[in-house]
Amino acid sequence: MDTEHKKVFISYSWDSEAHRNWILQLANKLIENGVNVILDQYESTAGKNLTHSMEKNIKESDKVLLILTPNYKIKAEGRLGGVGFEYSLINEELYRNQIENRKFIPILREGDPENSIPGFLKSFIWLNMNDVKRFEADFEILLREIYDEPIITKPPLGKRPSFATSILNTKKANNLASIEDFAWWEKSPKFIETFDFENTIPKLFETYSEDIWLGKTENGVFKLINNYNKTAVKFHHLNYNKNDMANFATTVEVQIMNDNSPDASCGLQFCYDIHSRNYYSFVINNNQQYKLWLKTEAGYKVILSQRTNFIVPNVFNKLGFIKSNGFIYLFINDKFLRRVQENSIENGDSGIIAFGVGEFVFDNLSFYIL
């Protein structure tokens, strides 16, 4: 069996001498390119059984070219002459293999699809060789179809990803969509402060009492309590193994106990500079308001101040931030909230912060590798 050279049968109607010459030139050019063409103009001899020859050639050919013209459609649909017989054989085989057809190649030579393509063939992809100026380009497409060598090939199927590495730890880290879609609940923190007494960091979240603030670790949470000073601010910042904490995605769970004052808020502190004492804070209150603050030598500057139903009053809410490429990404209860272009402070420690009068409760201060 010859596996190198494809065997191709050409089905067409004898419309005119010019059409027959075009068919002959096409066949000659295919032969020059290694295609074994079966064409009646090569094969017809006196006394030969044409019916048997057509049936045998269609069955044994690797490909069958259907050269479509208005006259071909009339003869095919009317089952007239040799074209009608060929089309009956082709139609029967196409019907059996219409989903996986790789054998029959419809080629529009004259007219338009409506008046040249037989009804059953209209649902199949066809080649257009109607434009003489495009013959060479169209011929290459046809040749590739015959040899099953398409211009565009599907790449080999790769391995299933392990999903063990964070999306943000890949080259997609700076991709906006991947940061907004950061799935906190699927990640394991690099470091977490649960505020359980035995795991508390020495001297940072221990029980203490000051003039304004009382801090205490109690029942697995940390509380900051201010009973009377509405303008007081208290924060605790930490550094994990001498890292720049701004390089970590950070979350904390917070609750404000029994206070609906807009002056009472708490949340995350980040990019704390121990020299200038400048920092950002991302806080919420029980009125479903969140604020992003920038603290500098000039005082406090509000970058954002809005309300959102992401905040559920009087229960624990989870706040999160990611700082990347000059942007701050804010999250509430694992939902992406806002992106802000802000880079006044690039580095620093992270921690917790509380503003105003109230009892502020913190749990699960967590840091994730970006």
KOLNUVO-179246 format. One line per 3 residues: number of its first residue (from 1); their letters; for each residue z, x, y of C-alpha. Coordinates in steps of 0.2 Angstrom, whole numbers, plus 5000, padded with zeros to 4 digits. Example, Ala and Ser with C-alpha at 12.3 -4.5 7.8 and 13.67 -1.06 7.14 Angstrom:
BEGIN
1> as> 5039/5062/4978 | 5036/5068/4995
This chain:
BEGIN
1> mdt> 5000/5000/5000 | 4995/5007/5017 | 5011/5006/5028
4> ehk> 5004/5017/5042 | 4989/5006/5047 | 4992/4987/5051
7> kvf> 4980/4975/5044 | 4975/4962/5057 | 4964/4946/5055
10> isy> 4956/4939/5071 | 4953/4920/5072 | 4942/4914/5086
13> swd> 4928/4902/5090 | 4910/4907/5092 | 4909/4900/5110
16> sea> 4895/4911/5117 | 4887/4928/5115 | 4898/4935/5128
19> hrn> 4913/4929/5120 | 4908/4936/5103 | 4905/4953/5111
22> wil> 4922/4953/5119 | 4930/4950/5102 | 4919/4964/5094
25> qla> 4925/4976/5108 | 4943/4971/5106 | 4941/4974/5087
28> nkl> 4933/4991/5089 | 4946/4997/5101 | 4960/4991/5089
31> ien> 4952/5001/5075 | 4951/5016/5086 | 4970/5014/5087
34> gvn> 4973/5014/5069 | 4972/4995/5066 | 4963/4989/5050
37> vil> 4954/4974/5058 | 4947/4960/5048 | 4933/4951/5058
40> dqy> 4919/4940/5052 | 4906/4950/5062 | 4910/4965/5050
43> est> 4912/4955/5034 | 4899/4941/5034 | 4886/4944/5020
46> agk> 4874/4932/5012 | 4882/4923/4997 | 4900/4927/5001
49> nlt> 4913/4913/4999 | 4919/4912/5017 | 4933/4899/5012
52> hsm> 4941/4910/5000 | 4939/4925/5011 | 4948/4917/5026
55> ekn> 4962/4911/5015 | 4964/4928/5007 | 4963/4938/5023
58> ike> 4976/4927/5033 | 4988/4928/5018 | 4987/4947/5016
61> sdk> 4986/4952/5034 | 5001/4959/5043 | 4996/4950/5059
64> vll> 4984/4936/5064 | 4977/4936/5082 | 4972/4918/5088
67> ilt> 4960/4920/5102 | 4962/4904/5112 | 4949/4896/5123
70> pny> 4945/4877/5127 | 4933/4877/5113 | 4945/4885/5100
73> kik> 4958/4871/5105 | 4945/4857/5102 | 4940/4864/5085
76> aeg> 4957/4868/5079 | 4965/4851/5083 | 4949/4842/5077
79> rlg> 4949/4853/5061 | 4931/4857/5064 | 4921/4871/5056
82> gvg> 4928/4888/5052 | 4941/4888/5066 | 4947/4871/5060
85> fey> 4950/4878/5042 | 4958/4894/5048 | 4970/4884/5059
88> sli> 4975/4872/5045 | 4980/4888/5035 | 4988/4896/5050
91> nee> 4997/4879/5055 | 5004/4877/5038 | 5012/4895/5037
94> lyr> 5018/4894/5055 | 5027/4878/5051 | 5036/4886/5037
97> nqi> 5041/4901/5047 | 5041/4895/5065 | 5058/4902/5069
100> enr> 5055/4919/5063 | 5037/4921/5067 | 5031/4939/5069
103> kfi> 5014/4937/5061 | 5004/4925/5072 | 5000/4931/5090
106> pil> 4992/4918/5101 | 4981/4926/5115 | 4975/4916/5130
109> reg> 4957/4922/5133 | 4949/4908/5143 | 4955/4893/5152
112> dpe> 4973/4888/5155 | 4988/4884/5143 | 4985/4866/5145
115> nsi> 4966/4865/5140 | 4966/4881/5128 | 4982/4881/5118
118> pgf> 4983/4869/5103 | 4998/4857/5104 | 5008/4865/5090
121> lks> 5006/4883/5097 | 5013/4878/5114 | 5031/4881/5109
124> fiw> 5027/4899/5104 | 5026/4914/5116 | 5008/4919/5120
127> lnm> 4999/4934/5127 | 4988/4932/5142 | 4971/4942/5141
130> ndv> 4962/4931/5154 | 4961/4944/5167 | 4947/4958/5165
133> krf> 4956/4969/5178 | 4972/4970/5167 | 4963/4973/5150
136> ead> 4970/4990/5147 | 4988/4985/5152 | 4987/4969/5141
139> fei> 4979/4979/5127 | 4994/4990/5126 | 5006/4975/5125
142> llr> 4995/4968/5111 | 4995/4985/5102 | 5014/4986/5103
145> eiy> 5016/4968/5096 | 5005/4973/5082 | 5015/4989/5078
148> dep> 5032/4980/5082 | 5035/4993/5095 | 5041/4983/5110
151> iit> 5043/4992/5127 | 5061/4986/5128 | 5072/4989/5113
154> kpp> 5089/4982/5110 | 5102/4997/5109 | 5112/5000/5093
157> lgk> 5128/4990/5091 | 5143/5000/5097 | 5161/5000/5090
160> rps> 5173/4987/5095 | 5185/4994/5109 | 5203/4996/5104
163> fat> 5209/4989/5121 | 5224/5001/5119 | 5221/5009/5136
166> sil> 5224/4999/5152 | 5208/4994/5161 | 5215/5003/5177
169> ntk> 5216/5019/5167 | 5197/5020/5165 | 5183/5023/5177
172> kan> 5184/5005/5181 | 5201/5008/5190 | 5193/5007/5207
175> nla> 5183/4992/5203 | 5189/4977/5213 | 5187/4964/5200
178> sie> 5197/4974/5187 | 5212/4976/5199 | 5212/4958/5203
181> dfa> 5211/4953/5185 | 5225/4966/5180 | 5234/4957/5166
184> wwe> 5253/4961/5169 | 5259/4951/5154 | 5248/4962/5142
187> ksp> 5255/4979/5148 | 5270/4989/5143 | 5279/4997/5158
190> kfi> 5280/5016/5159 | 5297/5013/5165 | 5308/4997/5167
193> etf> 5325/4995/5175 | 5332/4979/5167 | 5349/4980/5176
196> dfe> 5359/4979/5160 | 5375/4989/5164 | 5373/5002/5151
199> nti> 5355/5007/5157 | 5359/5006/5176 | 5353/5022/5185
202> pkl> 5369/5031/5192 | 5374/5027/5210 | 5358/5017/5214
205> fet> 5361/5000/5207 | 5380/5002/5204 | 5393/4989/5210
208> yse> 5398/4993/5228 | 5405/4985/5244 | 5400/4989/5262
211> diw> 5403/4981/5279 | 5389/4969/5277 | 5382/4970/5259
214> lgk> 5389/4968/5242 | 5379/4975/5228 | 5384/4972/5210
217> ten> 5376/4973/5192 | 5381/4958/5183 | 5375/4949/5167
220> gvf> 5359/4960/5166 | 5354/4957/5184 | 5357/4966/5201
223> kli> 5363/4956/5216 | 5363/4960/5234 | 5375/4948/5244
226> nny> 5376/4946/5263 | 5387/4932/5269 | 5385/4932/5288
229> nkt> 5373/4944/5296 | 5356/4936/5298 | 5347/4951/5304
232> avk> 5353/4964/5291 | 5341/4973/5279 | 5346/4981/5263
235> fhh> 5335/4991/5251 | 5336/5003/5236 | 5322/5015/5232
238> lny> 5319/5026/5217 | 5309/5040/5211 | 5304/5041/5192
241> nkn> 5303/5059/5186 | 5298/5065/5203 | 5282/5055/5203
244> dma> 5274/5047/5218 | 5279/5029/5214 | 5264/5022/5225
247> nfa> 5253/5028/5210 | 5262/5015/5199 | 5258/4996/5198
250> ttv> 5275/4988/5201 | 5283/4972/5198 | 5301/4964/5200
253> evq> 5308/4947/5197 | 5318/4939/5211 | 5328/4924/5215
256> imn> 5336/4918/5231 | 5352/4908/5227 | 5355/4892/5237
259> dns> 5347/4896/5253 | 5332/4889/5261 | 5332/4898/5277
262> pda> 5316/4907/5282 | 5327/4922/5287 | 5332/4925/5269
265> scg> 5319/4934/5259 | 5318/4947/5246 | 5306/4957/5235
268> lqf> 5298/4974/5233 | 5299/4990/5244 | 5285/5003/5242
271> cyd> 5278/5019/5249 | 5295/5023/5256 | 5294/5040/5265
274> ihs> 5311/5048/5264 | 5308/5059/5280 | 5301/5046/5292
277> rny> 5310/5031/5283 | 5294/5021/5285 | 5289/5009/5271
280> ysf> 5280/4993/5266 | 5289/4977/5259 | 5282/4962/5250
283> vin> 5295/4948/5251 | 5296/4929/5248 | 5308/4915/5253
286> nnq> 5312/4898/5246 | 5300/4889/5258 | 5286/4896/5248
289> qyk> 5282/4909/5261 | 5277/4927/5258 | 5276/4942/5270
292> lwl> 5269/4959/5269 | 5279/4970/5282 | 5275/4988/5288
295> kte> 5291/4997/5294 | 5288/5011/5306 | 5297/5020/5320
298> agy> 5292/5006/5332 | 5300/4993/5321 | 5294/4980/5309
301> kvi> 5275/4974/5309 | 5270/4958/5300 | 5253/4962/5291
304> lsq> 5253/4945/5282 | 5263/4929/5283 | 5257/4914/5274
307> rtn> 5263/4900/5262 | 5257/4898/5244 | 5261/4886/5230
310> fiv> 5262/4902/5218 | 5280/4903/5224 | 5292/4891/5214
313> pnv> 5308/4889/5225 | 5325/4892/5219 | 5320/4901/5202
316> fnk> 5315/4918/5197 | 5297/4923/5204 | 5288/4939/5199
319> lgf> 5281/4949/5213 | 5269/4963/5210 | 5258/4976/5220
322> iks> 5245/4989/5216 | 5240/5001/5229 | 5222/5009/5227
325> ngf> 5209/5017/5238 | 5216/5011/5254 | 5219/4993/5248
328> iyl> 5235/4984/5244 | 5234/4971/5230 | 5247/4957/5230
331> fin> 5252/4947/5215 | 5264/4932/5212 | 5269/4926/5195
334> dkf> 5255/4937/5187 | 5242/4928/5198 | 5231/4938/5210
337> lrr> 5236/4933/5228 | 5228/4944/5241 | 5220/4960/5245
340> vqe> 5223/4969/5261 | 5215/4985/5268 | 5230/4995/5273
343> nsi> 5233/5013/5272 | 5246/5018/5286 | 5257/5025/5272
346> eng> 5249/5033/5257 | 5264/5039/5247 | 5282/5037/5243
349> dsg> 5296/5029/5233 | 5297/5011/5227 | 5312/4999/5225
352> iia> 5319/4982/5230 | 5323/4975/5247 | 5333/4960/5255
355> fgv> 5333/4952/5272 | 5345/4941/5280 | 5360/4930/5274
358> gef> 5360/4925/5256 | 5363/4930/5238 | 5348/4939/5231
361> vfd> 5345/4942/5213 | 5334/4956/5205 | 5328/4959/5187
364> nls> 5316/4969/5177 | 5310/4981/5190 | 5294/4988/5181
367> fyi> 5282/5002/5184 | 5265/5002/5175 | 5252/5017/5174
370> l> 5236/5014/5184
